[in-house]
Each structure stands twice: as C-alpha cells, then as structure tokens.
Amino acid sequence: MTTKVLPLLEPEAVAVCCPPLSERPLTAEEAERTAVMFKALGDPVRLRLFSLVASHEGGEACVCDISDVGVSQPTVSHHLKKLREAGLLASERRGTWVYYRVEPAVLAAMGRLLTRAASA
C-alpha cells in the first residue's frame, strides 16, 4: 500500500488576513475584505454570537445553544447568516440543527491585523 502525502490547503479565511496595520498601508482589496469583517462584527448581537461560538466548548456551537441573546430566533438566524457571509463563521447542518464554528485561521488573521509589526 502506497501512502501519498497531500499538501495542506489554507482555508479561505486566510484571504481575510492582512499584514499588521502598523507594517504598511492596506491595499484597496485588503481594506475591502477587512471592512466586511469589521462591519459584520460592528453589531453588538453579531459580536456576541461570534463570541459565543468562538468560546464554546469544543470550538463549535449548535444554534440551539447560542440563540438566547435577547432577540428572536429569525433575527439570530439573520445575524448568523451575516457572519457566515463575512467569512467569520462556518456552518454545518446535522439533522435538524446547524452547528457553527470559527475557523482558527479567522482568529489568527484578526489577531495579526491588530498586532504591532515586529521590529526588523
């Protein structure tokens, strides 16, 4: 039996990544991608949902576990959709429930963007 090593593919979320803001000015494309991400997180309910998913045990959360954020279920679904469209959350349907997770690359990209560039 022959084993073939396949290259790892970087998740699409890495495309959101930009250099630290203190390193150089963002390109127009980088600014557009980053603005979409921050615009999605600019709503308090979305930020709370993102935080609930990111901090949930096991790294993913069922919509049934995170829907108590003070708004109706259809509004929760709307906000989760906006977070998915911005590339901040991934989702997977399992039976009647949808599970959400924050890709590690998204958190890493956000962290890199907001950190100070390393001194040369």
C-alpha positions as CSV (number, residue, x, y, z in Angstrom):
1,M,0.0,0.0,0.0
2,T,1.4,3.4,-1.0
3,T,0.8,6.4,1.1
4,K,0.6,9.7,-0.6
5,V,1.1,12.9,1.3
6,L,-1.2,15.6,0.2
7,P,-0.4,19.3,0.6
8,L,-2.5,21.2,3.2
9,L,-4.8,23.8,1.8
10,E,-5.1,27.0,3.6
11,P,-8.8,27.9,4.5
12,E,-10.3,30.7,2.6
13,A,-10.4,32.7,5.8
14,V,-6.6,33.3,5.4
15,A,-7.5,35.6,2.5
16,V,-9.0,37.9,5.1
17,C,-5.6,38.2,6.6
18,C,-3.7,41.4,6.2
19,P,-0.3,42.5,7.5
20,P,-0.4,44.3,10.8
21,L,-1.8,47.8,10.4
22,S,1.5,49.2,11.7
23,E,3.5,47.5,9.0
24,R,2.2,49.2,5.9
25,P,-1.0,50.7,4.5
26,L,-3.6,48.2,3.4
27,T,-4.3,47.8,-0.3
28,A,-7.8,48.7,-1.6
29,E,-8.6,44.9,-1.8
30,E,-7.3,44.2,1.7
31,A,-9.3,47.2,3.1
32,E,-12.5,45.9,1.4
33,R,-12.1,42.4,2.8
34,T,-11.2,43.7,6.2
35,A,-14.1,46.2,6.3
36,V,-16.6,43.5,5.6
37,M,-15.3,41.5,8.5
38,F,-15.4,44.5,10.9
39,K,-18.8,45.7,9.6
40,A,-20.2,42.2,10.5
41,L,-18.7,42.5,14.0
42,G,-19.9,46.1,14.4
43,D,-23.3,44.9,15.5
44,P,-23.5,44.0,19.3
45,V,-25.7,41.0,18.7
46,R,-23.3,39.6,16.0
47,L,-20.3,40.3,18.1
48,R,-22.0,38.4,21.0
49,L,-22.9,35.5,18.7
50,F,-19.4,35.4,17.3
51,S,-18.0,35.3,20.9
52,L,-20.4,32.6,21.9
53,V,-19.3,30.4,19.1
54,A,-15.6,31.1,19.5
55,S,-15.7,30.4,23.2
56,H,-18.0,27.4,23.1
57,E,-16.6,24.1,24.4
58,G,-15.2,22.0,21.5
59,G,-14.8,25.0,19.2
60,E,-18.3,24.8,17.7
61,A,-21.8,25.5,18.9
62,C,-25.3,24.3,17.9
63,V,-27.6,27.2,17.1
64,C,-29.8,25.8,19.9
65,D,-27.0,26.6,22.4
66,I,-26.4,30.2,21.3
67,S,-29.9,31.6,20.4
68,D,-30.5,33.2,23.8
69,V,-29.1,36.7,23.0
70,G,-32.2,38.8,23.6
71,V,-33.5,38.7,20.0
72,S,-36.0,36.5,18.2
73,Q,-34.8,33.2,16.5
74,P,-35.3,34.7,13.0
75,T,-33.1,37.6,14.0
76,V,-30.5,35.2,15.3
77,S,-30.5,33.4,12.0
78,H,-30.2,36.7,10.1
79,H,-27.1,37.7,12.2
80,L,-25.5,34.2,11.8
81,K,-26.0,34.5,8.1
82,K,-24.3,37.9,8.0
83,L,-21.3,36.4,10.0
84,R,-21.1,33.5,7.5
85,E,-21.2,35.8,4.5
86,A,-18.4,37.9,6.0
87,G,-16.3,34.7,6.3
88,L,-16.2,34.8,10.1
89,L,-18.2,31.6,10.7
90,A,-18.5,28.2,9.0
91,S,-21.6,26.1,9.4
92,E,-22.7,22.5,9.1
93,R,-26.2,21.0,9.2
94,R,-26.6,17.9,11.3
95,G,-30.1,16.6,11.3
96,T,-32.4,19.5,12.2
97,W,-29.7,21.6,13.8
98,V,-27.0,23.8,12.4
99,Y,-23.6,23.9,14.1
100,Y,-21.3,26.9,13.8
101,R,-17.6,27.2,14.2
102,V,-15.0,30.0,13.9
103,E,-12.1,28.8,11.7
104,P,-8.8,29.1,13.6
105,A,-7.4,31.0,10.6
106,V,-10.0,33.7,11.0
107,L,-9.0,34.4,14.6
108,A,-5.3,34.2,13.7
109,A,-5.9,36.7,10.8
110,M,-7.7,39.1,13.1
111,G,-5.0,38.9,15.7
112,R,-2.2,39.5,13.1
113,L,-4.1,42.5,11.7
114,L,-4.3,44.2,15.1
115,T,-0.9,43.4,16.4
116,R,2.1,45.6,16.1
117,A,4.5,44.7,13.3
118,A,7.7,43.1,14.6
119,S,10.7,45.4,14.6
120,A,13.3,44.5,12.0
